[in-house]
Amino acid sequence: MIKIGCVCGMGLGSGLLVKMGVDNVLKAAGYKEGTWQCEVMDVSTARQTGINIYVTTSEFSRNLMDTGAEVVEVKNLFNEKEIAEKLIPVYKKVVSKVKDYIKGVIYYGCS
């Protein structure tokens, strides 16, 4: 499962709208529901382990660049077209990495 952090200032209203936008974008792109999980979070608690992709604004992205996760920076958190343009290529990249990792674990029997 790909974990996506939808990051805003307080982890409330705008983060929830980003989550809905991300969900809509991935569904529209044909990804099967249940293969990703979006979590709404505020910028101060966003540095969790296990997040594969953060979706946020440039204001908050600089706080997430050193987490090891991909950071998708959008100007308008409510514009699904912009979210799609920036998220889909990154999502495909992360899915490919996860698939390669799983193949390695299965082949070599270790993680």
C-alpha positions as CSV (number, residue, x, y, z in Angstrom):
1,M,0.0,0.0,0.0
2,I,1.2,3.5,-0.9
3,K,0.9,5.9,2.0
4,I,0.2,9.6,1.1
5,G,0.4,12.4,3.6
6,C,-1.9,15.4,2.8
7,V,-0.2,18.2,4.7
8,C,-1.6,21.5,5.6
9,G,-1.0,24.0,8.4
10,M,-3.3,22.7,11.0
11,G,-4.3,19.2,9.6
12,L,-7.9,20.2,9.4
13,G,-10.0,21.7,6.6
14,S,-7.6,22.2,3.7
15,G,-5.9,18.9,4.4
16,L,-9.2,17.1,4.2
17,L,-9.9,18.8,0.8
18,V,-6.5,17.7,-0.4
19,K,-7.2,14.2,0.6
20,M,-10.4,14.2,-1.3
21,G,-8.6,15.6,-4.3
22,V,-5.9,13.0,-4.2
23,D,-8.5,10.2,-3.8
24,N,-10.4,11.6,-6.8
25,V,-7.3,12.0,-9.0
26,L,-6.0,8.4,-8.3
27,K,-9.5,6.9,-8.9
28,A,-9.9,8.9,-12.2
29,A,-6.4,7.6,-13.2
30,G,-7.6,4.1,-12.9
31,Y,-5.8,3.1,-9.7
32,K,-7.7,0.5,-7.6
33,E,-9.1,1.8,-4.4
34,G,-7.3,0.3,-1.4
35,T,-3.9,0.4,-3.0
36,W,-3.2,3.8,-1.4
37,Q,-4.0,5.4,1.9
38,C,-4.3,9.2,2.4
39,E,-3.6,10.6,5.8
40,V,-4.5,14.2,6.7
41,M,-1.7,15.8,8.8
42,D,-0.4,19.1,10.0
43,V,3.1,20.2,9.1
44,S,4.4,19.8,12.7
45,T,3.5,16.1,12.9
46,A,3.9,15.2,9.2
47,R,7.4,13.8,9.5
48,Q,6.1,10.3,10.1
49,T,7.9,7.2,9.0
50,G,6.1,5.1,6.4
51,I,4.8,7.9,4.3
52,N,5.7,7.4,0.6
53,I,4.5,10.7,-0.8
54,Y,3.6,14.0,0.7
55,V,1.2,16.4,-1.1
56,T,1.5,20.0,0.2
57,T,2.3,23.6,-0.8
58,S,5.8,25.1,-1.2
59,E,5.3,26.8,2.2
60,F,5.4,23.4,3.9
61,S,7.4,21.3,1.5
62,R,10.8,22.5,2.7
63,N,10.0,20.9,6.0
64,L,9.6,17.5,4.4
65,M,12.4,17.4,1.9
66,D,14.8,15.4,4.1
67,T,12.3,12.7,5.1
68,G,13.2,10.3,2.3
69,A,9.6,10.5,0.9
70,E,8.6,12.0,-2.4
71,V,7.2,15.5,-2.0
72,V,4.6,16.8,-4.4
73,E,4.3,20.5,-4.3
74,V,1.1,22.1,-5.6
75,K,0.2,25.8,-5.8
76,N,-3.5,25.3,-5.5
77,L,-4.4,22.5,-3.1
78,F,-8.0,22.5,-4.4
79,N,-7.2,22.2,-8.1
80,E,-7.5,18.5,-9.1
81,K,-6.0,19.1,-12.5
82,E,-2.8,20.4,-11.0
83,I,-2.8,17.7,-8.4
84,A,-3.1,15.1,-11.2
85,E,-0.3,16.6,-13.3
86,K,2.1,16.6,-10.4
87,L,1.0,13.5,-8.4
88,I,0.5,10.9,-11.1
89,P,4.2,10.8,-12.3
90,V,5.4,10.6,-8.8
91,Y,2.8,8.0,-7.8
92,K,3.9,5.8,-10.8
93,K,7.5,6.1,-9.7
94,V,6.7,5.1,-6.1
95,V,4.6,2.2,-7.2
96,S,7.4,0.9,-9.4
97,K,9.9,1.2,-6.5
98,V,7.5,-0.7,-4.2
99,K,7.0,-3.5,-6.8
100,D,10.7,-3.8,-7.3
101,Y,11.2,-4.1,-3.5
102,I,8.6,-6.7,-3.2
103,K,10.1,-8.7,-6.0
104,G,13.4,-8.6,-4.3
105,V,12.0,-9.8,-1.0
106,I,10.2,-12.6,-2.7
107,Y,13.2,-13.6,-4.8
108,Y,15.8,-13.3,-2.0
109,G,13.6,-14.2,0.9
110,C,14.6,-11.2,3.0
111,S,13.9,-7.5,3.4
